[in-house]
Structures are given as C-alpha cells and as structure tokens.
Amino acid sequence: MGEGASGDLARALRQGGPAIWRRTPGPAAVADRTPLTPDELTDAEARLVRYRPVLRALFPGSGWQGRIESPLLDYPSLGEPSGRVFVKCDHALPMTGSVKARGGVYEVLCHIEDVAVRQGRWRDGEPMERLLEPQCRAALSAQKVVVASTGNLGFSIGLVARAFGLQAEIHMSHEAKSWKKERLIAVGARVVEHPCDYTDTVARARESAASDGAYFIDDENSRRLFVGYATAAPELAAQLADRGVSISDARPLVVYLPCGVGGAPGGVTAGLKAIYGDNAIAVFVEPAASACMFAALAFGGGEPVSVYDIGLDNDTIADGLAVPVASRLVLDAIGSNIDAAVAVPDAAMRHWVNRAWREAGLRLEPSGASGFAALERYGLANGLAAADQGSERAPVHVVWTTGGSMLPDDEWKALLEPEPRA
Ligand SMILES: *Cc1c(COP(=O)(O)O)cnc(C)c1O
C-alpha cells in the first residue's frame, strides 16, 4: 500500500484494527450505477406477503405467522451521550436465526415461483398453498439449488429449500461451523466442504452448478439477494415510526451493518437511502482481517480489492464476515453511498458478544455483535454523537445484530469464556 493517509489505514488494518474510513461528506460525488428501483422493492414486499401462509405451514411452531421480520429493541444502557440506541434483532429472525433469512430465503422463494409458473403449477393471483400440493412438490423435488457459504447463507438456503422439497447442494468454505453442516445434512441437504476461503468456494460452487444445470445462488452477483435484504428498510422505518421516532436533518439515523460480501448491508442501505435519503447514515462493519469493503472504498476507488493484496489474512472469529473480496454488484448498486467503513478487532467482537448478553440478554455470534464494536468506535468515541452535542444533532443509532440466536449451547458457552491467555 502506498504512502500517506491510505498507507496509515492499511497499516491500522494489518495491526488488527480498529480503523475508520469515511466518505467525503455531502451527496455522493458519483451516482451509483445500478441503484435499487422502487418497483424492485414493492415487488419483493408483495412476494414475501404472499408466501406467508406457505412458510407458516412449512415451519410450524410457536405461533409464527410466516413473517420474515425481526423485533426492534431499545438497548438498555448506552443512553449517554449517544442519543438513542436501538437494536435491530436479525439474529432472532425466524427459521434460520440470521440476516440470511432475508436475502437467501427471498431468492429461494423467487426461484420456486419461477419453477412453479414455468411448469404451469401456479399463476399470479392463485393461492400460494398450491406449492404444497403433491404434484407441485414432486416437480420441485426435481430441482436443485446450489450455493456457497461461510455458514449462514448455506444454512438458510438449505433449510428452506429442503422444506419446499428441493434438492440443496451447499458448498462450505473452511470457516463454516460444524453444527450448521450437521443440521443441513439432517434435513437432507448435500454439504460439500472445501479447504479454501470464501471467494474460491464461490467459484467452485458456480462450476458445480453449471456442470449439472442447477440453479446457482450467486452471493457475489445476485440482485435477488440484494433486493431481499432491502425489504428490511421499510420494516425498520415502520418500527421507528411506531415508536414516534422521526428521522430528519436534526435527527439522522445511523445504522451499523455487519458486512461480508456486502449484500446484506448493501441491500439494507439502499432501502434506507430510498426512504430517508442522506439522513440515513450507513456504517459498514468488518473484522479488520477481512475488511474487503473497507479496502474497495478506501483503496480501490469503489472497485473490489482482495484483502490479501493489502497484507491481511482473512482470519477472524467472525465466520459470517470472513470474506476476502467484496461484491462488485453491491459496489455498483450502493458503493457511492456507503458513508463509512469501520474495521474492528476480533477482541472487540468477542467483548460485545459477552456484553450484549449481560446487558440485554442478546445471544449473538461474533459477526452478529460487530455492530456494537463499531458504535463504540465510530458513533460514540469520536463520531457523531460527541461532536454533535453542541449543535443539537441527536442521532438515532441502530445496531444491526445479524446472527446467533440458533448457536448450540456449547458453541455459545465457548464464546462466553474469558479469552485464553497466550
Ligand atoms: C452473511 C452475514 C453478514 C453479512 O452479509 P453479506 O451479504 O455477506 O455482507 C452479516 N452477519 C452475519 C451473521 C452473516 O452471516
């Protein structure tokens, strides 16, 4: 990496963080190439509504109504001097316990609908319960979806695809946790383990899908994933409005979004900017070792940069975020509007797994807790809140917790133990 400011940032990343990159304030200098359209969003919302009865039938229990939505909580103890801190609890999303229940499941639903229409099993306007009829299930069981994952995307897609009767082939990169693989195998998915990182695993999965004509859910290039994630934005807006919180120049919304390839945070950001414009401030959060979005924005002029090329090793406890190269599709769709990228140390994520449990009873995996570490660094310590006290700008902070409610007890307890001393 070069001299000066960008050299300093790269050095901070190599030292394990923290590091902060900020977009030059004001409207994005360059317009995004392929922004989210209002039609894409309303179409996605309508699809999720029409699938509710089917999801409810396929995932019975605890009275779930088939809504892929998560609660918004007040965080109890960070009140001063930050303004209000909310938690958007995607770690508690139904079915799969991670943010991937939005994008990943949405793309599976799109694909199932395509198949059903093509085969004359369902037409727009008919009840979606037709998908549960035996002939339709037989038709779906001849279909195969393939996806690559560091764990949560494969887990979400495999679980839901199998519930609809599709075949599922899940390619896992080396950091994927055993329990996710075991649960997938138990529901009849095929799990293919790779000894390599996420980017290489995606390439291998893409090849495998092409060789047998399967439907490939392409985390690096999927507009459907992106749009599925964007539906979280109107959901959050409605929740804030319900609490009487209105977002304005004087009260901007700052969201802390854990970032892997960028699909989940990118989709959410696109949705929020469509609603609030520049009054929504998007902070993308990554482990320092896997700061691929940071690298694309700070060093790549908005083009993907491999973290290995700036001396990082992509080795982190945040398995959900262990991605060496960001998605070009996401950079094209929203890259110019990302307001900040914050790279956090592994120790800070682990600290917040513990603290969020103690203070708020939240069961989070390290990836899912990373937003708190960024809030502490960016929002509270040297960012918006303190600087803006005098100007009466009182931001509303939303930490997006993206995974962890389904961690098995032993995994969970291991995270709660004190850090082993070297
Ligand atoms: C996948 C994932 C993310 C980030 O999503 P991307 O689309 O890869 O950016 C965040 N948190 C968790 C827990 C995840 O599994």
The ligand as an ORCA input file, in Angstrom:
! r2SCAN-3c Opt
* xyz 0 1
  C     -23.571    -13.043      5.917
  C     -23.596    -12.325      7.191
  C     -23.449    -10.931      7.230
  C     -23.138    -10.042      6.057
  O     -23.805    -10.303      4.864
  P     -23.088    -10.083      3.463
  O     -24.201    -10.139      2.477
  O     -22.112    -11.211      3.273
  O     -22.397     -8.785      3.509
  C     -23.510    -10.325      8.469
  N     -23.697    -11.043      9.596
  C     -23.858    -12.367      9.586
  C     -24.060    -13.090     10.878
  C     -23.804    -13.062      8.377
  O     -23.933    -14.390      8.385
*
